[in-house]
Amino acid sequence: MTTLILSVVGSDRPGLTQALASAVLSAGGNWLESHLSQLGGLYVGSVLVALDDDKVEALRAAVSAVDAHGLEVRIAPTVEAPAATGELLQLGVVGQDRPGIVHQVTGVLSALGANIESFGSRLSIEPHQGAPLFHLDARLRLPRGLTAAAVQDALEAISGEIMVDIALTPAG
């Protein structure tokens, strides 16, 4: 049994997820996990698939048929990841949208050696003023020796500069 990641991008239209699911099923694959969305008017995402080793070429052929209809699909093998250790935290950041928020927050996390295991962001409209609000949600894994309090302090040190509210909680 092998696991593969399908990365997809293409013009959004009804039926793309079903076409991708059909390709996986026709090759004898099992759809395990996915993150698919409309982003910037495009259909983008990734799918984790498991299938028998001898079915990889069948999957390549099946997704090439989907690819021919305007959805670019790339296939990559997964890699053995070492067992994850370290404290898990959930990070939430909210503030008026402006360039540089992601750069500064991820710069702090990188300098601390924290690993971002999942990351999402979105814009919403502030209810009273109608200004765009930026929301960032991330799941962090801390290296041995780094405490949640140290991460909180480092993020709070930049929160005034980038004018955001930061919430850091244990992830379960």
MOBEL-V780294 format. One record per residue. RES is the residue in one letter. PSI is psi in whole degrees, 0 to 359 (NA if undefined). OMEGA is omega in radians with two decimals (none if undefined). D_CENTER is the distance of its C-alpha to the mean C-alpha in Angstrom with 2 decimals. Layout:
res->RES psi->PSI omega->OMEGA d_center->D_CENTER
res->RES psi->PSI omega->OMEGA d_center->D_CENTER
This chain:
res->M psi->137 omega->3.11 d_center->24.82
res->T psi->155 omega->3.06 d_center->21.91
res->T psi->140 omega->-3.11 d_center->18.17
res->L psi->155 omega->3.05 d_center->16.40
res->I psi->127 omega->3.03 d_center->13.09
res->L psi->120 omega->3.05 d_center->13.65
res->S psi->130 omega->-3.04 d_center->11.76
res->V psi->145 omega->3.01 d_center->13.20
res->V psi->137 omega->3.13 d_center->14.28
res->G psi->172 omega->3.10 d_center->17.49
res->S psi->131 omega->-3.10 d_center->19.60
res->D psi->138 omega->3.05 d_center->18.73
res->R psi->159 omega->3.12 d_center->21.52
res->P psi->143 omega->3.02 d_center->22.40
res->G psi->356 omega->-3.09 d_center->22.25
res->L psi->317 omega->3.14 d_center->19.38
res->T psi->320 omega->3.12 d_center->17.53
res->Q psi->320 omega->3.12 d_center->21.00
res->A psi->319 omega->3.11 d_center->21.90
res->L psi->317 omega->3.11 d_center->18.97
res->A psi->321 omega->3.11 d_center->19.84
res->S psi->319 omega->3.12 d_center->23.43
res->A psi->316 omega->3.13 d_center->22.82
res->V psi->312 omega->-3.11 d_center->21.13
res->L psi->319 omega->-3.11 d_center->23.96
res->S psi->335 omega->3.11 d_center->26.67
res->A psi->3 omega->-3.13 d_center->25.82
res->G psi->19 omega->-3.11 d_center->26.05
res->G psi->162 omega->3.09 d_center->22.37
res->N psi->122 omega->3.13 d_center->20.58
res->W psi->114 omega->-3.07 d_center->17.20
res->L psi->306 omega->-3.10 d_center->15.44
res->E psi->157 omega->3.07 d_center->11.82
res->S psi->157 omega->3.01 d_center->9.70
res->H psi->103 omega->-3.08 d_center->7.03
res->L psi->141 omega->3.13 d_center->9.46
res->S psi->170 omega->2.98 d_center->10.59
res->Q psi->126 omega->-3.10 d_center->13.20
res->L psi->119 omega->-3.14 d_center->12.35
res->G psi->31 omega->3.13 d_center->15.48
res->G psi->359 omega->3.12 d_center->17.58
res->L psi->157 omega->3.02 d_center->15.80
res->Y psi->119 omega->-3.07 d_center->14.19
res->V psi->156 omega->3.04 d_center->10.94
res->G psi->193 omega->-3.12 d_center->8.47
res->S psi->150 omega->-3.12 d_center->8.77
res->V psi->133 omega->3.04 d_center->11.27
res->L psi->125 omega->-3.05 d_center->12.67
res->V psi->142 omega->3.02 d_center->16.43
res->A psi->139 omega->3.06 d_center->19.50
res->L psi->164 omega->3.11 d_center->22.89
res->D psi->146 omega->-3.12 d_center->26.23
res->D psi->322 omega->-3.08 d_center->26.63
res->D psi->2 omega->-3.13 d_center->29.28
res->K psi->2 omega->-3.09 d_center->27.10
res->V psi->317 omega->3.14 d_center->24.64
res->E psi->326 omega->3.08 d_center->26.96
res->A psi->322 omega->3.09 d_center->27.29
res->L psi->316 omega->3.11 d_center->23.54
res->R psi->317 omega->3.13 d_center->23.70
res->A psi->318 omega->-3.12 d_center->26.62
res->A psi->319 omega->-3.14 d_center->25.10
res->V psi->336 omega->3.08 d_center->21.95
res->S psi->330 omega->3.06 d_center->24.30
res->A psi->322 omega->3.08 d_center->26.05
res->V psi->319 omega->3.13 d_center->22.91
res->D psi->323 omega->-3.13 d_center->22.31
res->A psi->343 omega->3.14 d_center->25.89
res->H psi->21 omega->3.01 d_center->25.15
res->G psi->6 omega->3.09 d_center->22.78
res->L psi->113 omega->3.12 d_center->19.37
res->E psi->124 omega->-3.11 d_center->18.42
res->V psi->124 omega->3.06 d_center->17.09
res->R psi->143 omega->-3.14 d_center->16.55
res->I psi->130 omega->3.12 d_center->17.02
res->A psi->141 omega->3.07 d_center->16.21
res->P psi->150 omega->3.05 d_center->17.50
res->T psi->168 omega->3.11 d_center->15.60
res->V psi->153 omega->3.07 d_center->17.09
res->E psi->119 omega->3.10 d_center->18.73
res->A psi->141 omega->3.07 d_center->16.96
res->P psi->154 omega->3.13 d_center->19.44
res->A psi->128 omega->-3.10 d_center->19.65
res->A psi->132 omega->3.06 d_center->17.52
res->T psi->165 omega->3.13 d_center->19.92
res->G psi->158 omega->-3.11 d_center->19.99
res->E psi->140 omega->3.07 d_center->19.49
res->L psi->133 omega->3.11 d_center->16.25
res->L psi->152 omega->3.02 d_center->15.78
res->Q psi->126 omega->-3.13 d_center->13.95
res->L psi->132 omega->3.02 d_center->14.00
res->G psi->134 omega->3.12 d_center->14.68
res->V psi->132 omega->3.11 d_center->15.99
res->V psi->134 omega->3.08 d_center->18.04
res->G psi->169 omega->3.09 d_center->20.49
res->Q psi->137 omega->-3.07 d_center->22.11
res->D psi->138 omega->3.02 d_center->20.01
res->R psi->154 omega->3.12 d_center->21.08
res->P psi->143 omega->3.01 d_center->19.99
res->G psi->350 omega->-3.10 d_center->18.97
res->I psi->309 omega->-3.11 d_center->17.24
res->V psi->317 omega->-3.13 d_center->13.90
res->H psi->314 omega->-3.09 d_center->16.19
res->Q psi->317 omega->3.14 d_center->18.43
res->V psi->313 omega->-3.13 d_center->16.15
res->T psi->332 omega->3.05 d_center->14.18
res->G psi->316 omega->3.09 d_center->17.69
res->V psi->313 omega->-3.11 d_center->19.03
res->L psi->318 omega->3.13 d_center->16.39
res->S psi->316 omega->3.14 d_center->16.86
res->A psi->329 omega->3.12 d_center->20.61
res->L psi->346 omega->-3.10 d_center->20.59
res->G psi->14 omega->3.10 d_center->18.82
res->A psi->139 omega->3.11 d_center->16.06
res->N psi->130 omega->3.08 d_center->12.97
res->I psi->109 omega->-3.12 d_center->9.53
res->E psi->331 omega->3.01 d_center->8.08
res->S psi->151 omega->-3.04 d_center->5.11
res->F psi->132 omega->3.07 d_center->4.99
res->G psi->150 omega->3.07 d_center->6.00
res->S psi->158 omega->3.13 d_center->9.36
res->R psi->165 omega->3.04 d_center->12.21
res->L psi->145 omega->2.99 d_center->15.93
res->S psi->174 omega->3.14 d_center->18.75
res->I psi->128 omega->3.10 d_center->22.49
res->E psi->129 omega->-3.01 d_center->24.53
res->P psi->321 omega->-3.02 d_center->27.11
res->H psi->324 omega->-3.07 d_center->30.24
res->Q psi->345 omega->-3.13 d_center->29.89
res->G psi->8 omega->3.13 d_center->27.51
res->A psi->150 omega->3.12 d_center->25.59
res->P psi->132 omega->3.06 d_center->21.84
res->L psi->136 omega->3.11 d_center->19.87
res->F psi->132 omega->3.11 d_center->16.55
res->H psi->132 omega->3.09 d_center->14.22
res->L psi->131 omega->3.07 d_center->11.52
res->D psi->128 omega->-3.12 d_center->10.10
res->A psi->149 omega->3.03 d_center->8.94
res->R psi->124 omega->-3.05 d_center->9.99
res->L psi->144 omega->2.99 d_center->12.33
res->R psi->124 omega->-3.09 d_center->14.66
res->L psi->143 omega->3.06 d_center->17.96
res->P psi->161 omega->3.10 d_center->20.31
res->R psi->133 omega->3.10 d_center->23.77
res->G psi->344 omega->3.11 d_center->25.97
res->L psi->129 omega->-3.12 d_center->23.47
res->T psi->158 omega->3.07 d_center->23.98
res->A psi->323 omega->3.13 d_center->22.07
res->A psi->322 omega->3.12 d_center->25.07
res->A psi->321 omega->3.09 d_center->24.70
res->V psi->314 omega->3.13 d_center->21.07
res->Q psi->313 omega->-3.14 d_center->22.30
res->D psi->316 omega->-3.12 d_center->25.26
res->A psi->321 omega->3.12 d_center->23.39
res->L psi->321 omega->3.10 d_center->21.03
res->E psi->331 omega->3.13 d_center->24.09
res->A psi->334 omega->3.12 d_center->25.92
res->I psi->350 omega->-3.02 d_center->23.77
res->S psi->323 omega->3.11 d_center->23.21
res->G psi->323 omega->-3.14 d_center->26.62
res->E psi->318 omega->-3.12 d_center->26.19
res->I psi->2 omega->3.04 d_center->23.01
res->M psi->59 omega->3.12 d_center->24.30
res->V psi->159 omega->2.97 d_center->21.48
res->D psi->138 omega->-3.09 d_center->21.61
res->I psi->133 omega->3.05 d_center->19.65
res->A psi->128 omega->3.14 d_center->19.24
res->L psi->120 omega->-3.09 d_center->18.54
res->T psi->157 omega->3.05 d_center->19.14
res->P psi->139 omega->3.08 d_center->19.15
res->A psi->142 omega->-3.10 d_center->16.32
res->G psi->NA omega->none d_center->17.79
